Amino acid sequence: MTLALIDYGAGNLHSVANALKAAGAADISITSDAAMVAKADRIVLPGVGAFGACAAALRAVPDMVEALDARVRGAAVPFLGICVGMQLMADTGEELGTHQGLGWVRGSVRQLAPADPSAKVPHMGWNDVILARPHALIEPGEAYFLHSYAFDGDDVLAGTDHGGPITAAIGRDNMIGVQFHPEKSQAYGLTFLARFLEWRP
């Protein structure tokens, strides 16, 4: 099984790769080569930074968006988006203007606006992951979050609370995205990644 970890200059690749190895992945390719992504058995898209900059960086990699679309939506290989990688699955992001996402999950990524004034932005630290509906990969527990924007839309699998409800995971079919950082979530994150590596959607 080959796993493509997408390198587009916008993710903490080595910590994600190390977590995937610790979870049991044997053949990880950190790659910006669309041809390699087009053959991968599993795909992970990390992301750190502003939505628009990450979307632009991903589109700047030759043929990458097309390869992702063909492999994930066409061939239905298991896909995991992490943090901004999850957010890019949406139609749009509203950070520093409105920017187009991949459009795989209907919704938009909007700035956090907690109803509780004591809830700081960015949302940073450990928080509960609360199931919205059953899913093979998501279990209740505590994960590590670091973000100022969150997904608002369809196909929500789990949420958390930070002065109000926030989306923690989205997905359908062979696609899943998590707002939290599995690579920083210790045992909870590693067991989640291990389930992803075994997932047969």
N, C-alpha and C positions, 0 to 999 in steps of 0.2 A: 504494500500500500504506500503510494507516494502522497505526501502532504505538501501543498504549495503554500508558503507563508509569504504574502504579497509585500514586496519591498517597493514602496513608492515615495520614500523619504518622509513618511508621516506616522511612523509607529515605533514603539520601543521593541524592536524585533528580537533582540537577543534575550531579553527577559521572557518574552512570549515563547520563543523557541526553547529556552531552558525549561519552562513550565511544561510545555508539550512533551519534551523528552522525559521529564520526571513523571508525567502521566502515562508514559508508555509508547510514545511515538518513536519509531525507529528510523524512518526515512523522511526527513524534513528538508525541503529545498527552500531556502530564503531567496526569492527570485523576483526580478522585474522583467522576466522573459515571458511574453504572452504565449509563446509556443509551448513552454513548459507547463503553464497554467492550463492550457488546452488539453493536456494529457493527465493532469493530476487526479487522484482518486478522492482527495479532500482538499478544501480550500479554506484558509483563514485570512481574513482581512483585518489587521489591527488599525488603530488610528488614534493619534494624539494631536491636538491643536484645534484650529478653527475649521468649521465645516467647509466653508468656501475654499479655503486654501487646500484642504485635504482633497476635496472634489476635483479641483484644478490639477493638483499633483497626480491624482490617479488618471485623469484624462490625458495628461501629458506623456504617460508611458505608452509607447506605440502599441496599438491594437489590444491594450489590456482590458478596457471596458467591454469590447466585443468578445474577447476570449472568456471573460467572466460571465457574460450574459449567455454565451453558447454553452458553457460548461455547467453553470449553476441552474439556469432556467431551461436550457435545452436538454442537457444530458442528466440533469437532476442529481449531480454529485453533492454530498453533504457540504454545507457552507456555514462558516461561523464568522460573524462580524463582532469585533470587540470595540467598545467605547465609540469613538467617532466612526470606526468601521461598521458598527451597527447603525449609527445615525445615517450613514451614506445609503443604506437600504431604502430610505424614505424618498418621497417625491421631491421635497425641498427642505432646505435649512435656512433659518432666518438670522443667522449670526453675521453681523456686518453686511447687511443687505440680504436679498433673497437669492439663493443658489440652487441649481438643479442637483438632485441626488440621482441614484441609479433607478429609482422608481419601481423597486421590487415590492415594496409594502406601502400601501396608501397612507399618507400622513405627512406631517411636517415636524421639524425639529425647532423648538422654540425656547426662548430664555426662561430659566427658572424664575418664578415669582411666588415665593412661599407666602401663604396666608399668615403664617406665624412670623412676626418680625424678628424673633430671636433665632430663626433658622437662617444661617449664613449662606451666601452664594460666593464662591462655588460650594456645592455639596461635596464635602470631603470627609472620608473616613469610613468606618464600618457601619453597615445598616442592614436591616432585615430584608430578605428576599421573600416576598409573599406571593404565592401562586394565584393567578387569575383564573387559570384552568389547568387541568392536568397535562403534562408534557413529559416525554421520556427523558429529557435531559435536565429539566429544572426541578430542583427540590427546595423546600423551605430551608432557610439557614441565614448565615450572615456573610456578606461579601463586602469588598472594598470598592468604594466609589470615589471618583474625582471628576466632576463636570459642572458646567454652568448652564448647559442647554440639555433639553430632554425631548424624547419622541412623544408626539401626540397624534394618535391615529388608530388604525386597525391592527388586528392580529397581535394584541398584547397578551403575552404569556404570564408575565409576573410584574409586580410593582414593588415599590418601597415607599416610605413616608419620610418627607423632609419638609415640615410645615405644610403638608398636603400631599396628595398622591403623586408619584412620579413613576414613569415606566422604567422597569428594570430589565425586561427581556421581551423581545418580539420574535415572531416566526410563523412559518407555515410550511407544509410539505418538507422539502429537504433543506430549508433555510432557517437559521436561527441567529439572532443578534442579542448581545448582552451589553447593557450600559456599564455594568461593573467590570472590574479588571480581574479576570480569573488568575492571572499571573501574580497578583498581589493579595489574593484571597486565601492563601495558605491551604489548609486541607479542603475547605469548601471548593476553592477554585480548581485544585488538582483533581478532585473526584468529578467535578463537572467536565473538565477536559478529558478525563478518562472515558466518561460516558460518550462524549462527542466522538472520540476515536473509535468506539465500538458501534456507533449509531448506524442503523440500517433503516433509514426513513422510507 
